[in-house]
Amino acid sequence: MSNDTVVSLAAPALVPDPLTELLRSGARRLVEAAVRAEFEEHLSAFGHEKLPDGRQRVVRNGRLPERKILTGLGEVDVRVPKARSRSGSPEPFRSSVAPPYVRRCASLDAAIPWLYLHGVSTGQMRQAVGALVGERAARGLSANVVSRLKRSWDQEYQQWRRRRLDDEWVYLWADGLYSGLRGEGERLCVLVIIGVNTRGEKHFLAIEDGVRESTQSWREVLLAMKQRGFTRPAKLAVGDGAMGFWAALSEVFPSTRPQRCWVHKTGNVLNYLPKSGQAKARQGLHEIWGAETRAKAERAFDQWLERYHDKYPKAAACLARDRDELLAFYDFPAAHWTHLRTTNVIESAFATIRHRSSRAKGCVTRQAMLSMVYKMGRCAEKSWRRLRGFRHLAKVIEGVPFNDGIEVIEDRRAAA
């Protein structure tokens, strides 16, 4: 019997697509029209300025050399006109559509970290992008280009982590993300805090490296936020059972109320039960946090503890010790309950980080890990919607009381 022969298959050649070529030519005309409109506006701004002999002071002066910009449709040829001042003072024209030295559109730069975090290595990036925009268009996207782009992420991250936090923040979500990647001999952990302001906009406030989820690491994160302008404590902070965060929060912002994440708590409680009984126990936990009022939730809480205390005392103790922190959301607007019961806002944003870590091999530096997490997080932040019921946030800041999610309106006549 003959030996098997291993045959290497080349990547399939991309067939020219008439529709793509048509779209690309249309994009080229749109870019030319937009740049021409910008240039005409630039000239009209100096239209009233004339020389003593009556001639216009700022006039056309040919065009810059043609250059190619890589877009989602492939390469688009761009020629930007130039302006010249007859009086000697320079009046350069800078296009916002095709800025100087730009070779790739911003959406493509955002796609590169997305591809990287989804398992496409630096050496394979050119092939991956070539499949999207054409091999010819992606020929300049070498491994060195991708490496330089990754280094620029670190510079962006360093500037971002020093920005001011002078806005007023109502709620916080905190979690520690273990990537699975290893650097410097231990598993990497990233401490993340997301906040929502009075307009209902969610933003990353901190993405920092930590030694696991220790109190000292979280304390450093919170103190750094305080130095950057986060001086008014949030009304509520949502997190899992990591004791380090809650200990640090009670020191730095003692007036912020804690709210335990129900998803993490459910997982912790069910770990003490056999698999055969987890479905029924989970339904009982759902009846607690899904209750319409705190009174109904308290009754469901007592019933669950009574049902499982004797057979599974560890599960009952795990649930009972965080009772107040699990039900804190009832003192806030009902429209916010969906957001306040879990830390899913963080988990969903960084689900791809864990997927990327399962595809990567070897070690990475801590700084490279942080810059990747920052870039992916910022991309996810752009798709976030405002908090449901954001109009109630101003009342929460003012200290208006809420009972079972409904605003408490005092009867002024009775008070009088």
ZAMARGU-4260 file (C-alpha; in steps of 0.2 Angstrom, whole numbers, plus 5000, padded with zeros to 4 digits):
<rodrens>
0) 5000/5000/5000 | 5007/5017/4995 | 5011/5030/5007 | 4998/5045/5008 | 5004/5061/5000
5) 5001/5077/5008 | 4995/5091/4996 | 4995/5109/5001 | 4980/5119/4994 | 4983/5136/4989
10) 4970/5150/4994 | 4957/5151/4981 | 4959/5166/4970 | 4946/5180/4971 | 4935/5182/4956
15) 4932/5200/4951 | 4915/5205/4956 | 4906/5218/4944 | 4895/5224/4958 | 4909/5228/4969
20) 4918/5237/4955 | 4903/5247/4952 | 4901/5252/4970 | 4919/5256/4971 | 4918/5268/4956
25) 4903/5276/4964 | 4912/5278/4980 | 4926/5286/4971 | 4914/5299/4963 | 4906/5302/4980
30) 4923/5306/4988 | 4928/5317/4974 | 4912/5327/4975 | 4913/5328/4994 | 4932/5334/4993
35) 4927/5347/4979 | 4913/5354/4990 | 4925/5356/5005 | 4937/5365/4994 | 4924/5377/4987
40) 4919/5381/5004 | 4937/5384/5009 | 4939/5396/4995 | 4922/5405/4998 | 4928/5408/5016
45) 4942/5420/5008 | 4931/5426/4994 | 4930/5444/5001 | 4949/5445/5003 | 4957/5453/4988
50) 4974/5461/4983 | 4976/5480/4979 | 4975/5476/4961 | 4958/5467/4963 | 4963/5449/4962
55) 4958/5435/4974 | 4970/5433/4988 | 4967/5414/4989 | 4966/5404/4973 | 4968/5386/4967
60) 4985/5379/4965 | 4983/5362/4956 | 4981/5345/4965 | 4991/5334/4977 | 4997/5318/4970
65) 4984/5304/4969 | 4984/5292/4983 | 4974/5277/4987 | 4964/5275/5003 | 4959/5257/5009
70) 4940/5256/5013 | 4928/5242/5015 | 4925/5242/4996 | 4944/5241/4992 | 4955/5254/4987
75) 4948/5271/4982 | 4959/5284/4972 | 4958/5301/4979 | 4966/5317/4973 | 4964/5332/4984
80) 4965/5350/4977 | 4978/5363/4984 | 4975/5381/4988 | 4988/5395/4987 | 4989/5413/4994
85) 4996/5427/4983 | 5000/5437/4998 | 5013/5425/5004 | 5004/5419/5020 | 5000/5401/5018
90) 4982/5396/5017 | 4982/5377/5016 | 4967/5366/5013 | 4964/5351/5024 | 4950/5339/5019
95) 4941/5331/5033 | 4934/5317/5021 | 4952/5313/5015 | 4964/5320/5029 | 4983/5321/5025
100) 4993/5304/5026 | 4977/5294/5029 | 4979/5277/5020 | 4965/5267/5028 | 4947/5272/5033
105) 4943/5272/5052 | 4931/5258/5051 | 4944/5246/5044 | 4956/5251/5058 | 4942/5246/5070
110) 4940/5229/5061 | 4958/5224/5063 | 4958/5223/5082 | 4941/5214/5080 | 4949/5201/5068
115) 4964/5200/5080 | 4954/5196/5095 | 4943/5183/5086 | 4959/5173/5082 | 4967/5180/5067
120) 4985/5181/5070 | 4996/5196/5065 | 5004/5186/5051 | 4987/5181/5044 | 4979/5198/5045
125) 4984/5202/5027 | 4975/5187/5020 | 4959/5190/5031 | 4958/5208/5026 | 4962/5203/5008
130) 4947/5192/5008 | 4936/5207/5013 | 4943/5220/5002 | 4953/5211/4989 | 4971/5204/4989
135) 4977/5219/4979 | 4970/5232/4991 | 4977/5223/5006 | 4995/5221/4999 | 5001/5235/5010
140) 4994/5228/5026 | 5010/5218/5031 | 5013/5210/5048 | 5024/5226/5052 | 5009/5237/5048
145) 4998/5227/5060 | 5012/5228/5074 | 5014/5246/5072 | 4995/5248/5073 | 4994/5238/5089
150) 5008/5249/5097 | 4997/5264/5093 | 4983/5256/5103 | 4994/5256/5118 | 4997/5275/5116
155) 4978/5278/5114 | 4975/5267/5130 | 4988/5277/5140 | 4980/5294/5135 | 4962/5287/5138
160) 4966/5280/5156 | 4972/5298/5161 | 4957/5307/5155 | 4946/5317/5167 | 4930/5310/5174
165) 4921/5326/5179 | 4904/5320/5174 | 4891/5314/5187 | 4890/5295/5187 | 4874/5286/5194
170) 4878/5268/5193 | 4893/5257/5192 | 4896/5240/5186 | 4913/5231/5191 | 4920/5215/5187
175) 4937/5206/5185 | 4941/5197/5168 | 4952/5182/5168 | 4958/5181/5149 | 4966/5164/5149
180) 4982/5172/5142 | 4997/5170/5153 | 5010/5184/5155 | 5025/5184/5166 | 5021/5167/5173
185) 5003/5170/5180 | 4986/5172/5173 | 4981/5189/5168 | 4967/5198/5176 | 4959/5215/5170
190) 4949/5225/5182 | 4935/5234/5173 | 4922/5247/5179 | 4908/5254/5168 | 4897/5269/5173
195) 4881/5277/5168 | 4880/5296/5168 | 4864/5307/5171 | 4860/5306/5152 | 4859/5287/5153
200) 4875/5285/5143 | 4886/5270/5148 | 4905/5272/5147 | 4921/5263/5152 | 4928/5272/5167
205) 4943/5260/5171 | 4952/5246/5162 | 4967/5242/5173 | 4978/5227/5177 | 4976/5219/5194
210) 4984/5205/5204 | 4969/5194/5204 | 4954/5204/5212 | 4963/5209/5228 | 4957/5223/5239
215) 4973/5233/5235 | 4971/5231/5216 | 4953/5237/5217 | 4958/5251/5229 | 4971/5258/5217
220) 4958/5258/5203 | 4945/5267/5213 | 4958/5280/5220 | 4964/5283/5202 | 4946/5287/5197
225) 4945/5299/5212 | 4960/5308/5207 | 4953/5310/5189 | 4938/5319/5195 | 4926/5305/5201
230) 4923/5314/5218 | 4904/5312/5219 | 4901/5294/5224 | 4889/5283/5213 | 4872/5278/5221
235) 4874/5260/5217 | 4888/5248/5212 | 4884/5231/5204 | 4897/5217/5205 | 4900/5198/5209
240) 4906/5190/5225 | 4924/5196/5224 | 4927/5202/5241 | 4941/5213/5236 | 4930/5225/5226
245) 4917/5227/5240 | 4931/5230/5253 | 4939/5243/5243 | 4922/5252/5239 | 4918/5253/5257
250) 4934/5262/5260 | 4935/5274/5245 | 4916/5277/5242 | 4907/5271/5258 | 4890/5279/5253
255) 4889/5269/5237 | 4876/5255/5240 | 4881/5237/5234 | 4871/5226/5223 | 4876/5208/5220
260) 4875/5201/5203 | 4861/5188/5202 | 4869/5179/5188 | 4885/5176/5198 | 4875/5172/5214
265) 4864/5159/5205 | 4879/5150/5198 | 4888/5150/5216 | 4872/5143/5224 | 4869/5130/5211
270) 4887/5124/5213 | 4882/5117/5230 | 4867/5107/5223 | 4867/5091/5213 | 4863/5093/5194
275) 4847/5084/5196 | 4840/5097/5207 | 4847/5113/5199 | 4833/5117/5187 | 4820/5118/5201
280) 4832/5128/5212 | 4835/5140/5198 | 4817/5143/5196 | 4815/5147/5214 | 4829/5159/5213
285) 4821/5167/5198 | 4805/5169/5208 | 4815/5180/5220 | 4823/5192/5209 | 4808/5192/5197
290) 4796/5197/5210 | 4786/5213/5208 | 4789/5220/5225 | 4801/5218/5239 | 4788/5210/5251
295) 4785/5196/5238 | 4804/5194/5235 | 4806/5192/5254 | 4793/5178/5255 | 4801/5169/5240
300) 4818/5171/5248 | 4812/5163/5265 | 4803/5149/5255 | 4819/5145/5246 | 4829/5144/5262
305) 4816/5134/5271 | 4816/5122/5256 | 4834/5119/5255 | 4842/5123/5272 | 4841/5105/5279
310) 4847/5096/5264 | 4859/5108/5256 | 4865/5120/5271 | 4880/5127/5261 | 4868/5132/5246
315) 4857/5141/5259 | 4871/5149/5268 | 4878/5155/5251 | 4862/5164/5247 | 4857/5170/5264
320) 4873/5180/5268 | 4871/5192/5254 | 4852/5195/5256 | 4852/5214/5258 | 4864/5216/5244
325) 4854/5205/5232 | 4838/5215/5235 | 4845/5233/5235 | 4838/5236/5217 | 4820/5237/5224
330) 4825/5255/5230 | 4828/5261/5213 | 4817/5264/5198 | 4809/5249/5191 | 4814/5253/5173
335) 4832/5251/5179 | 4830/5234/5187 | 4835/5224/5171 | 4852/5234/5171 | 4855/5233/5190
340) 4852/5215/5194 | 4868/5208/5184 | 4885/5213/5177 | 4880/5207/5159 | 4885/5224/5152
345) 4903/5219/5155 | 4901/5201/5152 | 4894/5204/5135 | 4906/5217/5130 | 4921/5205/5133
350) 4915/5188/5128 | 4926/5189/5113 | 4941/5191/5124 | 4939/5174/5131 | 4936/5167/5114
355) 4952/5175/5108 | 4962/5168/5123 | 4956/5150/5118 | 4964/5153/5101 | 4980/5160/5106
360) 4995/5151/5111 | 5011/5156/5121 | 5013/5172/5132 | 5009/5190/5130 | 5014/5205/5139
365) 5002/5213/5151 | 5003/5229/5142 | 4998/5221/5125 | 4984/5212/5134 | 4977/5229/5142
370) 4978/5238/5125 | 4969/5224/5116 | 4955/5224/5130 | 4954/5243/5129 | 4952/5243/5110
375) 4939/5229/5110 | 4930/5238/5124 | 4930/5255/5115 | 4923/5246/5099 | 4909/5238/5109
380) 4905/5255/5118 | 4900/5263/5102 | 4885/5251/5100 | 4878/5253/5117 | 4861/5261/5119
385) 4856/5273/5133 | 4849/5266/5149 | 4831/5262/5149 | 4821/5275/5159 | 4836/5287/5159
390) 4824/5301/5163 | 4823/5294/5181 | 4842/5296/5184 | 4841/5314/5189 | 4828/5309/5203
395) 4840/5296/5209 | 4854/5309/5210 | 4843/5321/5219 | 4839/5307/5232 | 4821/5305/5228
400) 4815/5289/5237 | 4808/5274/5227 | 4798/5260/5234 | 4797/5244/5224 | 4803/5254/5209
405) 4790/5267/5211 | 4793/5285/5216 | 4787/5290/5233 | 4777/5305/5232 | 4774/5313/5249
410) 4757/5321/5252 | 4761/5339/5256 | 4744/5342/5263 | 4746/5327/5275 | 4763/5333/5280
415) 4756/5351/5283
</rodrens>
